Amino acid sequence: MFTTGSKLFLGATALSIVSAIVFGASVGGSAGMLGTIGLISVSVVFAFLAGINLFTRDGNLAATESDVERNAAAAQAGVGRSMWPLAAALGAGGLVVGTISKPVVFKVSFIVLLAAAAEWMVQGFSERVSADSKYNEGIRKRLLHPLEFPLLASVGAAVFIYSFSRIMLNIDKDAGRWVFMVIGAIITAVGFVFAAKRGMGKSTVAGIITVGALALVGVGIASAVSGQHPIEPHPAATAAVCLGTASEVQIEEVDAKASQSVAAKSNPLANVYLTSDEQLYALNTGIGNVQYHEITVPRSNAVHVLFHNDSAEPRRLTVHLGTFKAKDGSEGSEEAECTTALEKGGTAFLSFKINKSQLASSTPYRLTVPGVEDQEIKLLVP
Amino acid sequence: MDRSKETVSTLGRMPSTRRHWSRAALLTSVGLMLAGCANNAPQDIFEPKGENSKKIDTLQRPVFYIAGVVALIVIGVVGYAMWKFKDRGQDIPEQTHGNPKLEIALTILPAIILAGISVPTVITVFQLDKKTDAECIINVTGQQWWWEYDYATGQCGDVKIDKPIVTAGELVIPEKTNVLLRITSRDVIHSYWIPALNGKRDAVPGRLHTLRMQADQPGIYTGQCTEFCGLSHSRMRQAAVALTAGDFQKWVDNQMKDYVAPEAGSLAAEGEAVFTANCSKCHQINDLKNADGSPVLSEPDLYVVPGVAPNLSHLMNRTAFAGWTFDLLTDECRVKLWNAKPADFGAMYLKGITPECFEQVALRDWLRNPPGMKPMFVDPNNLSSTGGKYRGMPNLNLKPDQIDQLIAYLLGRN
């Protein structure tokens, strides 16, 4: 009369009723009251479940109803486990968080949501294509692999590159050289071994590569957590330094520590020379050996001049960029930029830009070398 | 298509439908080829008019002929093989793999041809890149969507330039003179090209590229920007005008002459006031003064992305405006100038835009609504990406009488 399932729930009902009586009798106060109510509620739920099991006969079908058994939903191959609902939920959650936090969270969540929706949809479709689960899986692969493989490869490459970049940011430039050399040597050696031992199993090769990749990602994570190695900021060559009004200490610091790693990919507008007898002149790019003491500079344009110091003294080239009135009408101070001080034979690029006509400035645009008197090259800005 | 109607005229000949298609393809090909022919093509690269472009021509013609012959041989052999070995139901011939002698020959022969071509190519490249023998240097700066020229002080051929000259659209050079253009850009990448005088050179922000320019005789040589640079790329044109040394001297003298104010009380004088109040924020007219005698200084760096606008001091000495797109000359005068004999060209050009040759319509339309004539990035409600600065000239909402006054004023800027 009683089915197996109903016996279980009937027993649980009886146990919870007994528990409620014992608990109510032994524990007083509000805690006892609440516990008793809770246990009685549990017994009601168990009784309800026992009733359902009795009514449905535990969901068992009679042996004579074999067709129904074959065609019943429970008899069909179960759908595969899916992580896409979870991914979609994460995406949706991230979408909400992203709207009030950072745009990047919103964008990433949106992509996750889209990907999860697509995967979930295709999985749902493919699992119902036929009764053959292998065929269904093949359909899913045919639809999604063209998307999944490039995407996963991109993500993999990004993780790889990002990990490597974290490592390189974490170590200083001297260590960087060694890391590059060692990693390069290891990759070459491993490649050589792979090439030499043709009989090596696929799983061995895959294992070695996986270990290498995991090591890289692991060290990358550790480097990211450790942070970037300290970068000492280069002191700026301020107008005071360029015009020689800054303190000796400031000037020396600029000359000693300023960035001097400028790559010149452009033709200079002119080459500016300070001769051994401290004469200043310019050679205009395009004209052979005519010495200029004024050069025309296009307005609002990035201009590069290449300074050559042939003087015995360390010298810098300074460009005087004019003096303009402030917004309140007061006279401003002269603006200037300069190279670092160059030893004899040194060269340096000086890049600058002049936006205003000469008439707008109360002081002339010109190139000078602080410490060298009566020598200048006028800059004509039409 | 109803294939049953397809007929075969005679055995072995093409079906009539396929023959019709073949004829159509042949006619289309011939039509396309003939479309390249024109007797009035000022930007024809096969008509060099200067030393540098002739060097390119001398190089490219034999290369073109060799490549043409090779192409004909390849097409012929492929065509023959297709016809000869067409599938007619015959047995598949014996399959072979590899023919070392043939493969070596087919590797060495192209290598010899390429090596032969590379010698004059490299020589020409170095000749065209030479930048130490210039007799005149001119800075050329591209910006959306026009070219600015400023002439460095010093010698330019036989002519001395005492103070910087800034102009736009039209590059004026002395004939038979090695001019070196120093090309750059203030915003995006452009490319400078006057086909009759030399090849192309990219104008890249922050970088200075050089391009040699030389014209054999006086005349006007046109070109256009050849690097896509935004909305009005197709309307970024330019011209080089070559003058004799004497005429170039006159042109330089004219560029350096003092500002001539319009007669007090005239329509042009009213135009000067309109210009000062509106246009001079971006456009410079040299030596223009305010009522108090102070110089009128344009500050285009505050209003437009590239930080400059065309200098209009001598607008009426140019034949076109707004990126050398719209004529300042009437059709009749333009045709006369363009077809002038070299000996007469300079005198005609130096006249500038005379009242009888002045094409007012385009300039009036421009002053009325510049973005209506040339697409530009000037919607005042959509400038957040540029920090409120325009790319091009906005509509100043000038009134008709202000336009009349400006036209009268600008007509005197020669």
Interface residues (C-beta under 8 A of the other chain):
Chain A: K265 S266 N267 P268 L269 N284 T285 G286 I287 G288 V290 Y292 E294 I295 T296 P298 R299 S300 N301 A302 H304 N355 K356 S357 L359 A360 L380 V381 P382
Chain B: K131 T132 D133 A134 I137 N139 T141 E148 D150 Y151 A152 T153 G154 Q155 K163 P164 I165 V166 L180 R182 T184 R186 P205 G206 R207 L208 H209 T210 Q284 P295 L297 S298 E299 P300 D301 P306 G307 V308 N311
